[in-house]
Amino acid sequence: MIKKDIKIYLLAGSKLLASRIEERLKKEDTLILEGISFDFAGALQSSKRKECNILIIDTGIPVFDAEVMLKKY
């Protein structure tokens, strides 16, 4: 499954934020953060490797409003 291939990296962030996002990723292929929808299945298809990484930058604002950047390999 795609969800198991997703790794989350937190920079200057909280473990709570990472764990909440991981819980949601277990239930959804598409996660909406800050009004932006990230389709992990689509991102994985456009990637040549079977890995999709998410870089989460903790901006100090509430969980799921955090700034997110999708990094493809």
DSSP file (Angstrom, degrees, kcal/mol; ACC not computed):
  #  RESIDUE AA STRUCTURE BP1 BP2  ACC     N-H-->O    O-->H-N    N-H-->O    O-->H-N    TCO  KAPPA ALPHA  PHI   PSI    X-CA   Y-CA   Z-CA
    1    1 A M     >        0   0    0      0, 0.0     4,-0.6     0, 0.0     3,-0.5   0.000 360.0 360.0 360.0 147.9    0.0    0.0    0.0
    2    2 A I  T >4  +     0   0    0      1,-0.2     3,-1.8     2,-0.2     4,-0.5   0.897 360.0  63.2 -62.0 -43.0    1.1    3.5   -0.7
    3    3 A K  G >4 S+     0   0    0      1,-0.3     3,-1.0     2,-0.2    -1,-0.2   0.821  98.7  55.0 -57.8 -33.0    0.4    4.8    2.8
    4    4 A K  G 34 S+     0   0    0     -3,-0.5    -1,-0.3     1,-0.2    -2,-0.2   0.712 103.4  57.0 -73.5 -19.0    3.0    2.4    4.2
    5    5 A D  G << S+     0   0    0     -3,-1.8    47,-0.9    -4,-0.6     2,-0.4   0.496  84.8 102.5 -88.5  -4.1    5.7    3.9    1.9
    6    6 A I  E <   -a   52   0A   0     -3,-1.0     2,-0.4    -4,-0.5    47,-0.2  -0.665  52.9-166.4 -87.2 131.1    5.1    7.4    3.1
    7    7 A K  E     -a   53   0A   0     45,-1.3    47,-2.2    -2,-0.4     2,-0.5  -0.926   7.5-148.4-115.3 141.3    7.7    8.8    5.5
    8    8 A I  E     -a   54   0A   0     -2,-0.4     2,-0.5    45,-0.2    47,-0.2  -0.928   8.6-167.6-113.5 130.6    7.2   12.0    7.5
    9    9 A Y  E     -a   55   0A   0     45,-2.1    47,-2.7    -2,-0.5     2,-0.5  -0.969   6.0-160.1-116.5 130.1   10.0   14.3    8.5
   10   10 A L  E     -a   56   0A   0     -2,-0.5     2,-0.6    45,-0.2     3,-0.2  -0.936   1.1-159.1-113.6 127.4    9.4   17.0   11.0
   11   11 A L  E    S-a   57   0A   0     45,-1.9    47,-1.4    -2,-0.5     3,-0.1  -0.924  78.4 -21.4-106.8 123.0   11.6   20.1   11.3
   12   12 A A  S    S+     0   0    0     -2,-0.6    -1,-0.2     1,-0.2     2,-0.2   0.874 113.9 128.0  49.0  41.6   11.6   21.9   14.6
   13   13 A G        -     0   0    0     -3,-0.2     2,-0.3    43,-0.1    -1,-0.2  -0.513  61.4 -93.8-120.8-174.7    8.2   20.3   15.2
   14   14 A S     >  -     0   0    0     -2,-0.2     4,-1.5    -3,-0.1     5,-0.1  -0.739  18.4-134.3-103.6 150.3    6.3   18.3   17.7
   15   15 A K  H  > S+     0   0    0     -2,-0.3     4,-2.5     1,-0.2     5,-0.2   0.802 107.2  62.2 -69.2 -28.4    5.9   14.6   17.8
   16   16 A L  H  > S+     0   0    0      2,-0.2     4,-2.3     1,-0.2     5,-0.2   0.914 101.7  50.6 -63.1 -42.9    2.2   15.1   18.3
   17   17 A L  H  > S+     0   0    0      1,-0.2     4,-2.1     2,-0.2    -1,-0.2   0.934 112.2  46.8 -60.0 -47.0    1.9   16.8   14.9
   18   18 A A  H  X S+     0   0    0     -4,-1.5     4,-2.4     1,-0.2    -2,-0.2   0.909 112.2  49.5 -63.0 -42.7    3.7   13.9   13.2
   19   19 A S  H  X S+     0   0    0     -4,-2.5     4,-2.1     1,-0.2    -1,-0.2   0.877 110.2  50.5 -68.1 -36.5    1.6   11.2   15.0
   20   20 A R  H  X S+     0   0    0     -4,-2.3     4,-1.9     2,-0.2    -1,-0.2   0.899 112.2  46.8 -66.8 -39.5   -1.7   12.9   14.1
   21   21 A I  H  X S+     0   0    0     -4,-2.1     4,-2.2    -5,-0.2    -2,-0.2   0.900 110.6  52.6 -69.1 -39.3   -0.7   13.2   10.5
   22   22 A E  H  X S+     0   0    0     -4,-2.4     4,-1.2     1,-0.2    -2,-0.2   0.901 107.8  52.4 -61.1 -40.8    0.4    9.6   10.4
   23   23 A E  H  X S+     0   0    0     -4,-2.1     4,-0.6     1,-0.2     3,-0.3   0.912 111.1  46.5 -62.3 -42.4   -2.9    8.5   11.8
   24   24 A R  H >X S+     0   0    0     -4,-1.9     4,-1.8     1,-0.2     3,-0.9   0.858 107.1  57.4 -68.9 -34.1   -4.8   10.4    9.1
   25   25 A L  H 3< S+     0   0    0     -4,-2.2    -1,-0.2     1,-0.3    -2,-0.2   0.770  99.0  60.6 -68.4 -24.2   -2.5    8.9    6.4
   26   26 A K  H 3< S+     0   0    0     -4,-1.2    -1,-0.3    -3,-0.3    -2,-0.2   0.776 114.5  35.4 -69.9 -24.8   -3.5    5.4    7.5
   27   27 A K  H << S+     0   0    0     -3,-0.9     2,-0.4    -4,-0.6    -2,-0.2   0.674 120.3  42.3-101.5 -21.7   -7.1    6.3    6.7
   28   28 A E     <  -     0   0    0     -4,-1.8    -1,-0.1     1,-0.1     3,-0.1  -0.965  48.6-159.8-134.5 143.5   -6.7    8.5    3.6
   29   29 A D  S    S+     0   0    0     -2,-0.4    11,-1.6     1,-0.2     2,-0.5   0.748  92.8  52.4 -83.9 -28.0   -4.7    8.6    0.4
   30   30 A T  E    S-C   39   0B   0      9,-0.2     2,-0.5    10,-0.1     9,-0.2  -0.941  71.7-170.2-113.1 125.0   -5.3   12.3    0.1
   31   31 A L  E     -C   38   0B   0      7,-1.4     7,-1.8    -2,-0.5     2,-0.6  -0.946  11.4-147.4-116.9 132.1   -4.6   14.6    3.0
   32   32 A I  E     +C   37   0B   0     -2,-0.5     2,-0.4     5,-0.2     5,-0.2  -0.881  22.6 169.6-105.2 120.7   -5.7   18.2    3.1
   33   33 A L  E >  S-C   36   0B   0      3,-2.0     3,-2.0    -2,-0.6    32,-0.2  -0.997  70.8  -6.6-130.1 128.9   -3.5   20.6    4.9
   34   34 A E  T 3  S-     0   0    0     30,-1.9    -1,-0.1    -2,-0.4    31,-0.1   0.855 128.2 -60.0  55.6  36.7   -3.9   24.4    4.8
   35   35 A G  T 3  S+     0   0    0      1,-0.2     2,-0.5    -3,-0.0    -1,-0.3   0.525 112.2 119.3  73.7   5.4   -6.6   24.0    2.2
   36   36 A I  E <   -C   33   0B   0     -3,-2.0    -3,-2.0     2,-0.0     2,-0.5  -0.907  55.9-143.8-108.5 128.1   -4.1   22.2   -0.2
   37   37 A S  E     -C   32   0B   0     -2,-0.5     2,-0.6    -5,-0.2    -5,-0.2  -0.775   9.6-163.0 -93.7 126.9   -4.9   18.7   -1.3
   38   38 A F  E     -C   31   0B   0     -7,-1.8    -7,-1.4    -2,-0.5     2,-1.0  -0.938   5.5-156.9-109.9 114.9   -2.0   16.3   -1.7
   39   39 A D  E  >  -C   30   0B   0     -2,-0.6     4,-2.3    -9,-0.2    -9,-0.2  -0.787   8.2-172.9 -92.0 101.4   -2.8   13.2   -3.7
   40   40 A F  H  > S+     0   0    0    -11,-1.6     4,-2.3    -2,-1.0    -1,-0.2   0.835  82.7  55.5 -67.7 -32.8   -0.2   10.7   -2.6
   41   41 A A  H  > S+     0   0    0      2,-0.2     4,-2.1   -12,-0.2    -1,-0.2   0.935 111.0  45.0 -64.4 -43.9   -1.2    8.1   -5.1
   42   42 A G  H  > S+     0   0    0      1,-0.2     4,-1.7     2,-0.2    -2,-0.2   0.891 113.0  50.6 -65.4 -39.8   -0.7   10.7   -8.0
   43   43 A A  H  < S+     0   0    0     -4,-2.3     4,-0.5     1,-0.2    -1,-0.2   0.890 110.8  49.5 -65.3 -38.5    2.6   11.9   -6.5
   44   44 A L  H >< S+     0   0    0     -4,-2.3     3,-0.8     1,-0.2    -2,-0.2   0.883 107.7  53.7 -68.7 -38.1    3.8    8.3   -6.3
   45   45 A Q  H 3< S+     0   0    0     -4,-2.1    -1,-0.2     1,-0.2    -2,-0.2   0.859 108.8  49.4 -64.3 -34.4    2.8    7.5   -9.9
   46   46 A S  T 3< S+     0   0    0     -4,-1.7     2,-0.3    -5,-0.1    -1,-0.2   0.563  99.3  84.6 -82.2  -6.5    4.8   10.5  -11.1
   47   47 A S  S <  S-     0   0    0     -3,-0.8     5,-0.0    -4,-0.5    25,-0.0  -0.733  70.8-147.0 -95.2 144.2    7.8    9.4   -9.0
   48   48 A K  S    S+     0   0    0     -2,-0.3     2,-0.2     2,-0.0    -1,-0.1   0.736  83.1  62.3 -81.3 -22.3   10.2    6.8  -10.4
   49   49 A R  S    S-     0   0    0      2,-0.2     2,-0.6     1,-0.0    24,-0.1  -0.639  90.0-117.7-100.3 162.5   10.9    5.3   -7.0
   50   50 A K  S    S+     0   0    0     -2,-0.2     2,-0.4    23,-0.1    -6,-0.1  -0.223  85.4  89.5 -92.0  45.7    8.4    3.7   -4.7
   51   51 A E        -     0   0    0     -2,-0.6    22,-0.6    -7,-0.1     2,-0.5  -0.999  50.7-170.8-144.8 137.8    8.8    6.2   -2.0
   52   52 A C  E     -aB   6  72A   0    -47,-0.9   -45,-1.3    -2,-0.4     2,-0.3  -0.977  12.4-162.8-131.5 118.2    7.0    9.5   -1.3
   53   53 A N  E     -aB   7  71A   0     18,-1.2    18,-1.7    -2,-0.5     2,-0.5  -0.793   5.0-155.6-106.2 144.9    8.4   11.8    1.4
   54   54 A I  E     -aB   8  70A   0    -47,-2.2   -45,-2.1    -2,-0.3     2,-0.7  -0.974   4.2-155.2-119.3 127.7    6.6   14.6    3.1
   55   55 A L  E     -aB   9  69A   0     14,-2.2    14,-2.1    -2,-0.5     2,-0.6  -0.906  12.9-166.4-102.3 117.6    8.5   17.5    4.6
   56   56 A I  E     -aB  10  68A   0    -47,-2.7   -45,-1.9    -2,-0.7     2,-0.6  -0.912   4.9-160.3-109.5 123.9    6.5   19.1    7.4
   57   57 A I  E     -aB  11  67A   0     10,-2.0    10,-0.8    -2,-0.6     2,-0.7  -0.907  15.8-137.6-105.4 118.6    7.6   22.5    8.7
   58   58 A D        +     0   0    0    -47,-1.4     5,-0.0    -2,-0.6    10,-0.0  -0.640  24.8 176.0 -78.2 113.2    6.2   23.3   12.1
   59   59 A T        -     0   0    0     -2,-0.7    -1,-0.2     2,-0.2   -46,-0.1   0.385  53.0-107.2 -98.1   2.0    5.2   27.0   11.9
   60   60 A G  S    S+     0   0    0      1,-0.3     3,-0.1     2,-0.0    -2,-0.1   0.458  84.0 120.1  85.6  -0.4    3.7   27.1   15.4
   61   61 A I  S    S-     0   0    0      1,-0.2    -1,-0.3     4,-0.1    -2,-0.2  -0.529  75.1 -66.2 -92.7 167.0    0.2   27.2   14.0
   62   62 A P    >   -     0   0    0      0, 0.0     3,-2.1     0, 0.0     4,-0.3   0.013  64.2 -81.4 -55.9 156.1   -2.5   24.5   14.8
   63   63 A V  T 3  S+     0   0    0      1,-0.3   -46,-0.0     2,-0.2    -5,-0.0  -0.251 118.1  22.1 -54.8 141.0   -2.2   21.0   13.6
   64   64 A F  T 3  S+     0   0    0     -3,-0.1   -30,-1.9     1,-0.1    -1,-0.3   0.388 111.0  75.4  73.9   0.3   -3.3   20.5   10.0
   65   65 A D  S <  S+     0   0    0     -3,-2.1    -2,-0.2   -32,-0.2   -32,-0.1   0.283  71.3 122.7-108.3   3.8   -2.7   24.2    9.3
   66   66 A A  S    S-     0   0    0     -4,-0.3     2,-0.3     1,-0.1    -8,-0.1  -0.256  75.2-100.2 -65.9 151.5    1.0   23.5    9.2
   67   67 A E  E     -B   57   0A   0    -10,-0.8   -10,-2.0    -6,-0.0     2,-0.4  -0.575  45.8-167.1 -73.9 130.4    3.0   24.4    6.1
   68   68 A V  E     -B   56   0A   0     -2,-0.3     2,-0.4   -12,-0.2   -12,-0.2  -0.953  14.5-171.0-126.9 140.1    3.6   21.3    4.0
   69   69 A M  E     -B   55   0A   0    -14,-2.1   -14,-2.2    -2,-0.4     2,-0.6  -0.997  17.0-141.7-129.9 129.7    5.8   20.7    1.1
   70   70 A L  E     -B   54   0A   0     -2,-0.4     2,-0.6   -16,-0.2   -16,-0.2  -0.798  16.1-163.6 -92.5 124.7    5.7   17.5   -1.0
   71   71 A K  E     -B   53   0A   0    -18,-1.7   -18,-1.2    -2,-0.6     2,-0.3  -0.938   4.4-159.3-113.0 121.4    9.1   16.3   -2.0
   72   72 A K  E      B   52   0A   0     -2,-0.6   -20,-0.1   -20,-0.1   -28,-0.1  -0.764 360.0 360.0-102.1 144.0    9.3   13.7   -4.8
   73   73 A Y              0   0    0    -22,-0.6    -1,-0.1    -2,-0.3   -21,-0.1   0.348 360.0 360.0-108.3 360.0   12.2   11.4   -5.5
